[in-house]
Amino acid sequence: MAIPSHEELGRALFPAMLEAARTELNYFRGDFEVERKADSSPVTVADQEAEVIILKALAEVAPDVPVIAEEQYSAGIIPEVDGTLFLVDALDGTRAFVKGEIDFTVNVALIVDAVPVFGMILLPAKGEFYTTIAPGVAGVALVDVHADVAYDEITFEPIRTRQPDPKALVVTLSNSHPSGRLEQQLSGKPISGRLEAGSSLKFCRVAEGKADFYPRIGSISEWDIAAGHAILRAAGGEVTKLDGSQLLYGNRKAKFRTPPFVAWAREDLKQHVRFSAT
């Protein structure tokens, strides 16, 4: 199975990310129908059309690598995977999108041996673009999603997680999914600040040094977090299960759902901040 380099993926996928972003913005705050999938989650034509754009680009740059994409999965299109695959959420944050809120993103991740090694996240409404530039290197840039910009023309600012102060931590949390169980687990921990964000942007806030950790007590789909996980790893962080063990991807038996997890600015922080797995 031929796996393109980070640079090859960047060049091939960035135009599709821009096209997907423009497609979503064409519908954003407009008049469109909201349907419900089998799990009651919302889906729009923007989700569907953006995913087709990303899938086409992936088929051209890496035709041998299977893809698990949110809307295809919902339609029952589920290829066999063996630990190497792409995970695609072409519109993460559909609830925010439907409400007219800007925290929705385009997400693509490459998984190799069950570990996220490449990720791209684009925030269409603001042009924030995060990616793994190379192994162990993550960057952010502001792009004009309506312009004809080539990947090689982008000037990235390198991002790196910060060294946390275990006595004064900043946690980033969902701005749309409050959790009583999570609040119970956060109680008594040395938290000096909270940063709310939507969709996969919570991973980006940790990756760029604005927060120290992001806990998720409930389950979520792998395509929701894989790109953010890849970017965070490249920036110096990691994502683990609540018990501290490695979070892996491509779990077909679990229907590509993750267990609860914590995204850490630095993995050794898990020795200071512990979560109960029960």
N, C-alpha and C positions, 0 to 999 in steps of 0.2 A: 504494500500500500504506500503510494507516494504521498508524502506530507510536505506541503510547501513551507518555505521559511517565513519568519515573521514579516520580513520585507515584502516577499511575494504576496502574502495574504493582505498586507496593508494596501498595496497598490491595487490589487484585484477587488477588494471588498469596499474600500472607501467610497468609490463612486456609487455603489449600490446603497451604502448607508445614507449618502446624501439624497439619492432618489427616494428612498423609503421615507426619509425625514420630510421631504417636500410633499410627498403623497399624504402623509399624516397631517401636515399643516394645511393642506388644501381642504381637509374635512374638519379640522379643529374649530370648535365653536360654531360649526355650521349645523345644517339640518340633515341628520343622518339617523338611520334606524339602529337601535341597540337590541341585539338578540341575546338569548341566554343559552349557554352550553349545558351539557348534561350535569356538570357540577355547579350549575347556577351562576357561574362567573360570566361577566358580560363580554361580548365580542362585537366588533363593528367591521364595516367594509374596509376601514383604514388598517385594522389588524391584518386582514386577509390580503389586501393588495400589497402592503409593505412586505409581508412574508414571501409572497411570490417573487418580489424583486430580489430579496436576499438569497432565496433558494437558487435562482437562476445564476447569480454570481458564484455561489459555492459550487454549483455543478460544472462551471467552466474552469475554476481554479483548482478544484480538488474532486474530480468526478468519482474517485474510488473511496472517498471517505463518507460513511453514512451520516445522515442528518436527522436529528430529532428536533422538530420544530413544533411550537405550541399548537398552531391551528391544524397542521397536518395530523398531529397526534390526536387531536380532538375528533378528526374525521376518520380515524382508524388507520392512518398511513404510518406504520411503525416498522422501519427496517431493523434487521438484526444488527446488533452491535457487539463488539468484543473488547471494549475499553478505549477504543479510538473512534471519536465521533465529533461532529459539530453539534452544538446546542444553540438554538435560535429562539429568541423572543423578540419579534420584530416591533412589538409595541408593548413594552412593559409599563404597567400603570394605566390600564384601560379605564379603570374607575375614575382616576384623575382626569384622563382625557375626556371622558363623557361629561364630567362636571365642569369642563372648561378650565381646569387647573393645569399648570405647565410641567409638573413633575412626571413626564412620561418619556421613555427612552427606547432607542433601538439597540439591540444587544446580540452579539455573535461571540461564541466561544469555541475554541478547539480543545478537545480533551484527548490526551495521549496517556495510555496506561492508567486510565481512570482519574487522571490529575489534570486540572485546567492549566494549559501552558500558553494560551493566546486568548486575548479578549479585546473587544471593541465595544464602547458605549458612547452613544451620541444623544444629547439632549436637544431635540429639534427646536424647541421654543427659544433657546438661548445660544445655540451653537457650541455648547461645551462638548468637546470631543476627547475622550480618554481611550488610551490603548496601550498595549504591550509593544513597545517599539522593537525590543529585542529580548532574548532571555534575560530575566533579572533587571529589566529596564522598563519603567512605565513613564508615560508622559501625558500632558494635557495641552490642548490648544483651543483657541476660539476660532471657529470657522463660520463663514457665511454659507449657510446651507442652500441659498439660492444662486450662489456663484458657481462657475465652472472651475473648481479648484482640484488640482492633482495632488495625490498623496505626497509626492516628492517636494511639493511647494510649501508644505506645512512646516511651520517652525514650532516645535514642541518645547514646552517647559518641563524638564524632568520633575517627577514627583516622588516623594519618599515619605514613608510613615515616620511619625515622630517617636522619640523615646518617651514612653508614658511615665508620669509621676504616680506611682501606685497609691499615693495618699490624696491625690486630687485629679480624678479622671473625668474625661468628657465622654459621654455615651451618645451615640446617634441612634435614633428610634424612628419608627414609621410615623408619618403624619396622618395616616389613615386607618391604622389597625391597632387601636389601644388594647392592651392586654392586662387583665387583672393578675394573671399568673406571673407575667413578666415583672409587674410592679412588686409583687411579693418577693421575687428573686433579687430584685435590685435593692430592696430595703436593707439598710445597714451597710451597704457598700460605699466606699469613699468616692462618691460622685460629686464633682464640683460644678458640672454644667451638663446641659442636654442640648442636642442639636437635632432638630426634626428634619427629615427628608423623605421624599417619596421614591418609589421604584428602586432600581439598582444604584441610585445615587448615594445611598447610605454607605456602600462599599467604597465609592469614590471619596467620600468625606474622610473615611479612615485612611485611605491610600495617600491622600494629599496632606495628611497631617493636621486635619481640623478636628478629629475625634480619635479616641483611643480604642473603642470597641463598639461593636454592634451585635447585640444578642437577639436571637430569634427563637422563641420557645415553641412555636408551632411548626408544623411541616409546611413545605413550599415546593414548587416544582423546580427541578434542576435547571431548566432554561432561564428561570428568573434570576439566578444568582451566579451562574458559571462564569460569565464575562467579568462580573465584579470581583469574583474570587481570583481569576487569573490576573487582573490588574493589581489587586491587593498583594498577591504573592510577589509579583514583579517589583512592587514598591517596598517590599520588606516585611509584609505582614503575612498572616495565615488565617485559615478558617478551620475550626475543629468542631467536633461534636461536643455536647455538653460535658462529656466525661474526659475531654481533652484529646481523644483519638482523632486520627485523620479523617476528613470528610472526602469521600470518593464519589465518582460520577459514573453514569451509564447503567444504573440499577433498574433493569427492565422488570424484575420481579416486584419491585416496589412501585412500579408504574412511574418511574423517574421522579419520585418524590423524595425529598431529603428528610432526615431526622432533624430535630432541633439543633441549632448550632450557634457558635459565637465567632464573629470576624474580629481578629485581634490586630492592632497596630504592630505589635511584636509578640511572637508566640510565647515568649517567656512570661508575659503578663498573666497567662492562665494559671501560673503558680500563685498569684496574689489574689485573683478574682475567680472564685469558684461558683459554679452553678450546679444545682441538683438535677439529675437526669430523671427524677421521678416526679 
